[in-house]
Amino acid sequence: MGNRAVFVLSGPRGHTRHRSSHGAVDLDLDLLAGPEAALPYLRSHAQDDDWYPDDMVEAGVLADEDHRLLLVFAQEGAIASQRTRAAALELLRCAWPGWEVRWLYDGQSGLRAHLGLDPGEPDTTVYPGPALERDDEELDDPDPLVAVVTVGADRCHVLADINDHPVEEGPALLERLRDAPDHGSHRLRADAGIHVDPERRRVGWWLNTARAHGRSPAARWSGWTVEFWEDRWAEHERACGGRFAPPAPDRAAALADVRDRALERWAGPRGDVRARLVAALPHAVIGQGFAPAVTAQQAAAARAAVERAYGTAVGT
């Protein structure tokens, strides 16, 4: 088990690739430390010439110091939540002044494409999330892990967001949901969504995370017009006549929430996890994919960067 992440760091002498078995957790908070603190931290991770399989990578970043470009993707965290996503991206741009910050909807395949490498072929096997009943306990959570599917003018289905995006099923999605529970509407948050208009043969879809080869599902909808809305869930709300209508994010509360999480992440020094394991288990095979140590000085610099970013965002 792990939370795999890849870090590509580009500079005057080319790029290096680093990876971590657990680096996907709180990668967004790590990056809020700004380039002076975050880049050395990422560079301290194990360097590797191999790529993880695309479907095993949960987060990644490409930092190009020459062009001052930061490309990011993640499957979880504040930056992938509908409630705090806009605030996390705003703070990230404030923490990296002078850099262009972009979200990579294509995930790791997008990283390879940006580097001029073969992005690989998309997996043609689709694992759809199951349709949820109207009283499913997941819907008791104010931030449920769901994808919303609206069809035509009167149907709304809610799927567990645990596997592939429903757009990847193509028109077979409609047949699968023919007898699925109809929720009428969805007024909670969601991670992803799709609106299908069978009469006009049009599809619009969005997500807050990333999918390897994420811009390729149009090929599964032969004869349909497919529009990718990136993370603009409001497009879905308009297209379906408001049957999907999540609560609007509270910008002030979200900014404060993300700042507090980042300050907690960088609260103080962190030890070298791998070194401790090697010392405790001298005869065991210990992998390289652990986070490097963080000194008190590094943590303090990171917290200062977080506070500066927050101050810029709120105008103080």
BAROBA-149572 format. One record per residue (C-alpha): residue in one letter; x, y, z; residue number from 1. Coordinates in nm, 3 decimals. Example, Ala and Ser with C-alpha at 12.3 -4.5 7.8 and 13.67 -1.06 7.14 Angstrom:
// residues 2
<res = a&u = 1.230&v = -0.450&w = 0.780&n = 1>
<res = s&u = 1.367&v = -0.106&w = 0.714&n = 2>
END
This chain:
// residues 316
<res = m&u = 0.000&v = 0.000&w = 0.000&n = 1>
<res = g&u = 0.113&v = 0.355&w = -0.060&n = 2>
<res = n&u = 0.025&v = 0.698&w = -0.190&n = 3>
<res = r&u = 0.263&v = 0.725&w = -0.482&n = 4>
<res = a&u = 0.382&v = 1.053&w = -0.624&n = 5>
<res = v&u = 0.629&v = 1.165&w = -0.889&n = 6>
<res = f&u = 0.829&v = 1.489&w = -0.887&n = 7>
<res = v&u = 0.998&v = 1.618&w = -1.203&n = 8>
<res = l&u = 1.240&v = 1.904&w = -1.140&n = 9>
<res = s&u = 1.373&v = 2.087&w = -1.443&n = 10>
<res = g&u = 1.662&v = 2.330&w = -1.457&n = 11>
<res = p&u = 1.954&v = 2.450&w = -1.675&n = 12>
<res = r&u = 2.109&v = 2.101&w = -1.685&n = 13>
<res = g&u = 1.791&v = 1.919&w = -1.780&n = 14>
<res = h&u = 1.546&v = 1.744&w = -1.551&n = 15>
<res = t&u = 1.562&v = 1.492&w = -1.273&n = 16>
<res = r&u = 1.279&v = 1.262&w = -1.172&n = 17>
<res = h&u = 1.208&v = 1.171&w = -0.812&n = 18>
<res = r&u = 0.937&v = 0.952&w = -0.672&n = 19>
<res = s&u = 0.788&v = 0.868&w = -0.337&n = 20>
<res = s&u = 0.576&v = 0.579&w = -0.216&n = 21>
<res = h&u = 0.389&v = 0.810&w = 0.022&n = 22>
<res = g&u = 0.444&v = 1.158&w = -0.124&n = 23>
<res = a&u = 0.092&v = 1.204&w = -0.261&n = 24>
<res = v&u = -0.044&v = 1.275&w = 0.087&n = 25>
<res = d&u = -0.038&v = 1.652&w = 0.146&n = 26>
<res = l&u = 0.164&v = 1.730&w = -0.166&n = 27>
<res = d&u = -0.050&v = 2.043&w = -0.206&n = 28>
<res = l&u = 0.047&v = 2.154&w = 0.146&n = 29>
<res = d&u = 0.414&v = 2.081&w = 0.075&n = 30>
<res = l&u = 0.401&v = 2.307&w = -0.230&n = 31>
<res = l&u = 0.246&v = 2.592&w = -0.028&n = 32>
<res = a&u = 0.590&v = 2.631&w = 0.128&n = 33>
<res = g&u = 0.689&v = 2.814&w = -0.192&n = 34>
<res = p&u = 0.980&v = 2.740&w = -0.427&n = 35>
<res = e&u = 1.262&v = 2.827&w = -0.183&n = 36>
<res = a&u = 1.149&v = 2.563&w = 0.066&n = 37>
<res = a&u = 0.952&v = 2.318&w = -0.148&n = 38>
<res = l&u = 1.204&v = 2.260&w = -0.429&n = 39>
<res = p&u = 1.490&v = 2.146&w = -0.203&n = 40>
<res = y&u = 1.245&v = 1.927&w = -0.014&n = 41>
<res = l&u = 1.120&v = 1.758&w = -0.332&n = 42>
<res = r&u = 1.475&v = 1.727&w = -0.466&n = 43>
<res = s&u = 1.575&v = 1.538&w = -0.150&n = 44>
<res = h&u = 1.345&v = 1.250&w = -0.240&n = 45>
<res = a&u = 1.491&v = 0.941&w = -0.401&n = 46>
<res = q&u = 1.588&v = 0.993&w = -0.765&n = 47>
<res = d&u = 1.469&v = 0.730&w = -1.011&n = 48>
<res = d&u = 1.464&v = 0.690&w = -1.388&n = 49>
<res = d&u = 1.156&v = 0.466&w = -1.390&n = 50>
<res = w&u = 0.793&v = 0.574&w = -1.396&n = 51>
<res = y&u = 0.525&v = 0.427&w = -1.176&n = 52>
<res = p&u = 0.235&v = 0.279&w = -1.375&n = 53>
<res = d&u = -0.010&v = 0.561&w = -1.449&n = 54>
<res = d&u = -0.295&v = 0.404&w = -1.255&n = 55>
<res = m&u = -0.078&v = 0.381&w = -0.942&n = 56>
<res = v&u = 0.020&v = 0.749&w = -0.925&n = 57>
<res = e&u = -0.198&v = 0.966&w = -0.701&n = 58>
<res = a&u = -0.014&v = 1.299&w = -0.729&n = 59>
<res = g&u = 0.268&v = 1.466&w = -0.912&n = 60>
<res = v&u = 0.443&v = 1.790&w = -0.989&n = 61>
<res = l&u = 0.670&v = 1.932&w = -1.256&n = 62>
<res = a&u = 0.867&v = 2.240&w = -1.152&n = 63>
<res = d&u = 1.053&v = 2.409&w = -1.437&n = 64>
<res = e&u = 1.282&v = 2.673&w = -1.288&n = 65>
<res = d&u = 1.395&v = 2.801&w = -1.630&n = 66>
<res = h&u = 1.043&v = 2.884&w = -1.743&n = 67>
<res = r&u = 0.901&v = 2.934&w = -1.392&n = 68>
<res = l&u = 0.627&v = 2.684&w = -1.460&n = 69>
<res = l&u = 0.461&v = 2.461&w = -1.201&n = 70>
<res = l&u = 0.237&v = 2.175&w = -1.316&n = 71>
<res = v&u = 0.045&v = 1.989&w = -1.045&n = 72>
<res = f&u = -0.208&v = 1.710&w = -1.007&n = 73>
<res = a&u = -0.347&v = 1.519&w = -0.710&n = 74>
<res = q&u = -0.624&v = 1.275&w = -0.628&n = 75>
<res = e&u = -0.698&v = 1.403&w = -0.279&n = 76>
<res = g&u = -0.635&v = 1.684&w = -0.035&n = 77>
<res = a&u = -0.752&v = 2.042&w = -0.006&n = 78>
<res = i&u = -0.659&v = 2.112&w = -0.366&n = 79>
<res = a&u = -0.888&v = 1.833&w = -0.491&n = 80>
<res = s&u = -1.192&v = 1.911&w = -0.273&n = 81>
<res = q&u = -1.475&v = 2.117&w = -0.418&n = 82>
<res = r&u = -1.499&v = 2.308&w = -0.091&n = 83>
<res = t&u = -1.134&v = 2.420&w = -0.078&n = 84>
<res = r&u = -0.999&v = 2.366&w = -0.431&n = 85>
<res = a&u = -1.024&v = 2.727&w = -0.551&n = 86>
<res = a&u = -0.869&v = 2.856&w = -0.228&n = 87>
<res = a&u = -0.582&v = 2.605&w = -0.242&n = 88>
<res = l&u = -0.501&v = 2.699&w = -0.601&n = 89>
<res = e&u = -0.521&v = 3.069&w = -0.515&n = 90>
<res = l&u = -0.281&v = 3.026&w = -0.224&n = 91>
<res = l&u = -0.049&v = 2.814&w = -0.437&n = 92>
<res = r&u = -0.023&v = 3.090&w = -0.697&n = 93>
<res = c&u = 0.043&v = 3.343&w = -0.420&n = 94>
<res = a&u = 0.312&v = 3.116&w = -0.273&n = 95>
<res = w&u = 0.488&v = 3.089&w = -0.612&n = 96>
<res = p&u = 0.494&v = 3.454&w = -0.727&n = 97>
<res = g&u = 0.616&v = 3.502&w = -1.081&n = 98>
<res = w&u = 0.546&v = 3.136&w = -1.166&n = 99>
<res = e&u = 0.271&v = 3.006&w = -1.389&n = 100>
<res = v&u = 0.077&v = 2.742&w = -1.193&n = 101>
<res = r&u = -0.136&v = 2.498&w = -1.392&n = 102>
<res = w&u = -0.338&v = 2.190&w = -1.305&n = 103>
<res = l&u = -0.254&v = 1.874&w = -1.501&n = 104>
<res = y&u = -0.582&v = 1.703&w = -1.578&n = 105>
<res = d&u = -0.388&v = 1.431&w = -1.765&n = 106>
<res = g&u = -0.191&v = 1.329&w = -1.458&n = 107>
<res = q&u = 0.137&v = 1.148&w = -1.514&n = 108>
<res = s&u = 0.075&v = 1.101&w = -1.886&n = 109>
<res = g&u = 0.054&v = 1.481&w = -1.906&n = 110>
<res = l&u = 0.392&v = 1.510&w = -1.734&n = 111>
<res = r&u = 0.551&v = 1.285&w = -1.993&n = 112>
<res = a&u = 0.386&v = 1.472&w = -2.280&n = 113>
<res = h&u = 0.514&v = 1.804&w = -2.143&n = 114>
<res = l&u = 0.867&v = 1.661&w = -2.139&n = 115>
<res = g&u = 0.835&v = 1.553&w = -2.502&n = 116>
<res = l&u = 0.820&v = 1.186&w = -2.404&n = 117>
<res = d&u = 0.575&v = 0.925&w = -2.525&n = 118>
<res = p&u = 0.265&v = 0.973&w = -2.306&n = 119>
<res = g&u = 0.175&v = 0.607&w = -2.356&n = 120>
<res = e&u = -0.158&v = 0.454&w = -2.446&n = 121>
<res = p&u = -0.474&v = 0.486&w = -2.237&n = 122>
<res = d&u = -0.601&v = 0.177&w = -2.063&n = 123>
<res = t&u = -0.912&v = 0.057&w = -2.246&n = 124>
<res = t&u = -1.045&v = -0.132&w = -1.944&n = 125>
<res = v&u = -1.300&v = 0.072&w = -1.750&n = 126>
<res = y&u = -1.394&v = 0.014&w = -1.387&n = 127>
<res = p&u = -1.712&v = 0.216&w = -1.324&n = 128>
<res = g&u = -1.818&v = 0.325&w = -0.979&n = 129>
<res = p&u = -2.147&v = 0.173&w = -0.862&n = 130>
<res = a&u = -2.468&v = 0.373&w = -0.849&n = 131>
<res = l&u = -2.566&v = 0.469&w = -0.496&n = 132>
<res = e&u = -2.908&v = 0.436&w = -0.337&n = 133>
<res = r&u = -3.073&v = 0.759&w = -0.225&n = 134>
<res = d&u = -3.015&v = 0.670&w = 0.140&n = 135>
<res = d&u = -2.653&v = 0.555&w = 0.100&n = 136>
<res = e&u = -2.446&v = 0.648&w = 0.406&n = 137>
<res = e&u = -2.186&v = 0.819&w = 0.186&n = 138>
<res = l&u = -2.442&v = 1.092&w = 0.126&n = 139>
<res = d&u = -2.446&v = 1.173&w = 0.499&n = 140>
<res = d&u = -2.100&v = 1.324&w = 0.455&n = 141>
<res = p&u = -2.098&v = 1.695&w = 0.363&n = 142>
<res = d&u = -1.810&v = 1.619&w = 0.123&n = 143>
<res = p&u = -1.912&v = 1.281&w = -0.022&n = 144>
<res = l&u = -1.681&v = 1.092&w = -0.257&n = 145>
<res = v&u = -1.923&v = 1.083&w = -0.547&n = 146>
<res = a&u = -1.962&v = 1.156&w = -0.916&n = 147>
<res = v&u = -2.292&v = 1.307&w = -1.033&n = 148>
<res = v&u = -2.455&v = 1.196&w = -1.359&n = 149>
<res = t&u = -2.746&v = 1.395&w = -1.497&n = 150>
<res = v&u = -2.927&v = 1.269&w = -1.804&n = 151>
<res = g&u = -3.155&v = 1.476&w = -2.022&n = 152>
<res = a&u = -3.401&v = 1.697&w = -1.841&n = 153>
<res = d&u = -3.513&v = 1.474&w = -1.559&n = 154>
<res = r&u = -3.265&v = 1.214&w = -1.432&n = 155>
<res = c&u = -2.992&v = 1.245&w = -1.170&n = 156>
<res = h&u = -2.778&v = 0.952&w = -1.059&n = 157>
<res = v&u = -2.503&v = 0.955&w = -0.798&n = 158>
<res = l&u = -2.211&v = 0.715&w = -0.830&n = 159>
<res = a&u = -1.935&v = 0.624&w = -0.590&n = 160>
<res = d&u = -1.622&v = 0.804&w = -0.707&n = 161>
<res = i&u = -1.386&v = 0.514&w = -0.645&n = 162>
<res = n&u = -1.272&v = 0.408&w = -0.990&n = 163>
<res = d&u = -1.291&v = 0.554&w = -1.341&n = 164>
<res = h&u = -1.480&v = 0.867&w = -1.438&n = 165>
<res = p&u = -1.827&v = 0.778&w = -1.577&n = 166>
<res = v&u = -1.745&v = 0.960&w = -1.903&n = 167>
<res = e&u = -1.496&v = 0.683&w = -1.979&n = 168>
<res = e&u = -1.781&v = 0.433&w = -2.018&n = 169>
<res = g&u = -1.910&v = 0.601&w = -2.331&n = 170>
<res = p&u = -2.281&v = 0.553&w = -2.422&n = 171>
<res = a&u = -2.279&v = 0.225&w = -2.227&n = 172>
<res = l&u = -2.316&v = 0.448&w = -1.921&n = 173>
<res = l&u = -2.677&v = 0.521&w = -2.020&n = 174>
<res = e&u = -2.765&v = 0.154&w = -2.045&n = 175>
<res = r&u = -2.598&v = 0.076&w = -1.712&n = 176>
<res = l&u = -2.796&v = 0.348&w = -1.536&n = 177>
<res = r&u = -3.128&v = 0.274&w = -1.703&n = 178>
<res = d&u = -3.267&v = 0.110&w = -1.387&n = 179>
<res = a&u = -3.036&v = 0.280&w = -1.135&n = 180>
<res = p&u = -3.181&v = 0.485&w = -0.846&n = 181>
<res = d&u = -3.287&v = 0.831&w = -0.960&n = 182>
<res = h&u = -3.197&v = 1.092&w = -0.695&n = 183>
<res = g&u = -3.396&v = 1.368&w = -0.864&n = 184>
<res = s&u = -3.123&v = 1.619&w = -0.774&n = 185>
<res = h&u = -2.795&v = 1.641&w = -0.587&n = 186>
<res = r&u = -2.739&v = 1.939&w = -0.356&n = 187>
<res = l&u = -2.416&v = 1.822&w = -0.195&n = 188>
<res = r&u = -2.059&v = 1.856&w = -0.315&n = 189>
<res = a&u = -1.904&v = 1.610&w = -0.556&n = 190>
<res = d&u = -1.563&v = 1.517&w = -0.696&n = 191>
<res = a&u = -1.670&v = 1.479&w = -1.057&n = 192>
<res = g&u = -1.970&v = 1.493&w = -1.284&n = 193>
<res = i&u = -2.115&v = 1.449&w = -1.631&n = 194>
<res = h&u = -2.426&v = 1.574&w = -1.806&n = 195>
<res = v&u = -2.558&v = 1.369&w = -2.098&n = 196>
<res = d&u = -2.811&v = 1.513&w = -2.342&n = 197>
<res = p&u = -2.931&v = 1.212&w = -2.548&n = 198>
<res = e&u = -3.155&v = 1.418&w = -2.775&n = 199>
<res = r&u = -2.878&v = 1.653&w = -2.885&n = 200>
<res = r&u = -2.611&v = 1.385&w = -2.846&n = 201>
<res = r&u = -2.398&v = 1.614&w = -2.633&n = 202>
<res = v&u = -2.184&v = 1.536&w = -2.329&n = 203>
<res = g&u = -2.014&v = 1.770&w = -2.082&n = 204>
<res = w&u = -1.793&v = 1.646&w = -1.802&n = 205>
<res = w&u = -1.562&v = 1.774&w = -1.526&n = 206>
<res = l&u = -1.345&v = 1.659&w = -1.238&n = 207>
<res = n&u = -1.142&v = 1.805&w = -0.953&n = 208>
<res = t&u = -0.862&v = 1.552&w = -0.975&n = 209>
<res = a&u = -0.684&v = 1.402&w = -1.275&n = 210>
<res = r&u = -0.698&v = 1.102&w = -1.504&n = 211>
<res = a&u = -0.407&v = 0.973&w = -1.711&n = 212>
<res = h&u = -0.495&v = 1.045&w = -2.075&n = 213>
<res = g&u = -0.785&v = 1.242&w = -1.932&n = 214>
<res = r&u = -0.863&v = 1.423&w = -2.256&n = 215>
<res = s&u = -0.918&v = 1.104&w = -2.457&n = 216>
<res = p&u = -1.272&v = 0.990&w = -2.352&n = 217>
<res = a&u = -1.430&v = 1.170&w = -2.649&n = 218>
<res = a&u = -1.320&v = 0.876&w = -2.862&n = 219>
<res = r&u = -1.560&v = 0.653&w = -2.666&n = 220>
<res = w&u = -1.856&v = 0.874&w = -2.765&n = 221>
<res = s&u = -1.845&v = 0.830&w = -3.142&n = 222>
<res = g&u = -2.098&v = 1.058&w = -3.310&n = 223>
<res = w&u = -2.147&v = 1.270&w = -2.995&n = 224>
<res = t&u = -2.018&v = 1.618&w = -2.916&n = 225>
<res = v&u = -1.806&v = 1.595&w = -2.601&n = 226>
<res = e&u = -1.695&v = 1.901&w = -2.403&n = 227>
<res = f&u = -1.443&v = 1.884&w = -2.120&n = 228>
<res = w&u = -1.524&v = 2.144&w = -1.853&n = 229>
<res = e&u = -1.203&v = 2.087&w = -1.653&n = 230>
<res = d&u = -1.303&v = 2.175&w = -1.293&n = 231>
<res = r&u = -1.583&v = 2.414&w = -1.389&n = 232>
<res = w&u = -1.869&v = 2.233&w = -1.214&n = 233>
<res = a&u = -2.090&v = 2.541&w = -1.265&n = 234>
<res = e&u = -2.110&v = 2.441&w = -1.633&n = 235>
<res = h&u = -2.273&v = 2.119&w = -1.518&n = 236>
<res = e&u = -2.516&v = 2.308&w = -1.297&n = 237>
<res = r&u = -2.625&v = 2.526&w = -1.591&n = 238>
<res = a&u = -2.648&v = 2.238&w = -1.837&n = 239>
<res = c&u = -2.873&v = 2.026&w = -1.614&n = 240>
<res = g&u = -3.105&v = 2.307&w = -1.508&n = 241>
<res = g&u = -2.984&v = 2.309&w = -1.148&n = 242>
<res = r&u = -3.051&v = 1.944&w = -1.064&n = 243>
<res = f&u = -2.688&v = 1.935&w = -0.957&n = 244>
<res = a&u = -2.639&v = 2.240&w = -0.734&n = 245>
<res = p&u = -2.365&v = 2.207&w = -0.471&n = 246>
<res = p&u = -2.320&v = 2.473&w = -0.203&n = 247>
<res = a&u = -2.099&v = 2.760&w = -0.313&n = 248>
<res = p&u = -1.752&v = 2.757&w = -0.153&n = 249>
<res = d&u = -1.692&v = 3.009&w = 0.126&n = 250>
<res = r&u = -1.370&v = 3.174&w = 0.004&n = 251>
<res = a&u = -1.268&v = 3.328&w = 0.336&n = 252>
<res = a&u = -1.329&v = 3.010&w = 0.534&n = 253>
<res = a&u = -1.158&v = 2.796&w = 0.271&n = 254>
<res = l&u = -0.848&v = 3.017&w = 0.258&n = 255>
<res = a&u = -0.816&v = 3.004&w = 0.636&n = 256>
<res = d&u = -0.871&v = 2.627&w = 0.639&n = 257>
<res = v&u = -0.601&v = 2.559&w = 0.379&n = 258>
<res = r&u = -0.359&v = 2.797&w = 0.551&n = 259>
<res = d&u = -0.412&v = 2.621&w = 0.884&n = 260>
<res = r&u = -0.357&v = 2.279&w = 0.728&n = 261>
<res = a&u = -0.035&v = 2.396&w = 0.565&n = 262>
<res = l&u = 0.093&v = 2.549&w = 0.888&n = 263>
<res = e&u = 0.019&v = 2.223&w = 1.068&n = 264>
<res = r&u = 0.198&v = 2.027&w = 0.795&n = 265>
<res = w&u = 0.508&v = 2.244&w = 0.844&n = 266>
<res = a&u = 0.468&v = 2.277&w = 1.223&n = 267>
<res = g&u = 0.826&v = 2.174&w = 1.299&n = 268>
<res = p&u = 1.115&v = 1.943&w = 1.212&n = 269>
<res = r&u = 1.041&v = 1.595&w = 1.081&n = 270>
<res = g&u = 1.281&v = 1.307&w = 1.117&n = 271>
<res = d&u = 1.419&v = 1.080&w = 0.847&n = 272>
<res = v&u = 1.162&v = 0.798&w = 0.833&n = 273>
<res = r&u = 1.379&v = 0.567&w = 0.624&n = 274>
<res = a&u = 1.680&v = 0.610&w = 0.854&n = 275>
<res = r&u = 1.467&v = 0.516&w = 1.154&n = 276>
<res = l&u = 1.338&v = 0.205&w = 0.979&n = 277>
<res = v&u = 1.685&v = 0.097&w = 0.872&n = 278>
<res = a&u = 1.809&v = 0.140&w = 1.229&n = 279>
<res = a&u = 1.516&v = -0.054&w = 1.374&n = 280>
<res = l&u = 1.516&v = -0.329&w = 1.109&n = 281>
<res = p&u = 1.878&v = -0.371&w = 0.998&n = 282>
<res = h&u = 1.813&v = -0.697&w = 0.813&n = 283>
<res = a&u = 1.495&v = -0.589&w = 0.634&n = 284>
<res = v&u = 1.475&v = -0.460&w = 0.280&n = 285>
<res = i&u = 1.372&v = -0.095&w = 0.312&n = 286>
<res = g&u = 1.257&v = 0.093&w = 0.004&n = 287>
<res = q&u = 1.372&v = 0.441&w = -0.097&n = 288>
<res = g&u = 1.028&v = 0.598&w = -0.127&n = 289>
<res = f&u = 1.008&v = 0.775&w = 0.208&n = 290>
<res = a&u = 0.997&v = 1.147&w = 0.276&n = 291>
<res = p&u = 1.331&v = 1.309&w = 0.364&n = 292>
<res = a&u = 1.395&v = 1.481&w = 0.693&n = 293>
<res = v&u = 1.283&v = 1.840&w = 0.748&n = 294>
<res = t&u = 1.491&v = 2.068&w = 0.972&n = 295>
<res = a&u = 1.349&v = 2.328&w = 1.208&n = 296>
<res = q&u = 1.494&v = 2.599&w = 0.982&n = 297>
<res = q&u = 1.323&v = 2.452&w = 0.674&n = 298>
<res = a&u = 0.993&v = 2.425&w = 0.859&n = 299>
<res = a&u = 1.012&v = 2.786&w = 0.977&n = 300>
<res = a&u = 1.086&v = 2.910&w = 0.623&n = 301>
<res = a&u = 0.793&v = 2.709&w = 0.491&n = 302>
<res = r&u = 0.554&v = 2.850&w = 0.752&n = 303>
<res = a&u = 0.666&v = 3.202&w = 0.669&n = 304>
<res = a&u = 0.594&v = 3.138&w = 0.300&n = 305>
<res = v&u = 0.248&v = 3.005&w = 0.385&n = 306>
<res = e&u = 0.170&v = 3.314&w = 0.592&n = 307>
<res = r&u = 0.292&v = 3.544&w = 0.313&n = 308>
<res = a&u = 0.075&v = 3.365&w = 0.060&n = 309>
<res = y&u = -0.227&v = 3.393&w = 0.285&n = 310>
<res = g&u = -0.160&v = 3.762&w = 0.344&n = 311>
<res = t&u = -0.140&v = 3.822&w = -0.029&n = 312>
<res = a&u = -0.464&v = 3.635&w = -0.088&n = 313>
<res = v&u = -0.661&v = 3.826&w = 0.174&n = 314>
<res = g&u = -0.492&v = 4.160&w = 0.107&n = 315>
<res = t&u = -0.312&v = 4.213&w = 0.437&n = 316>
END
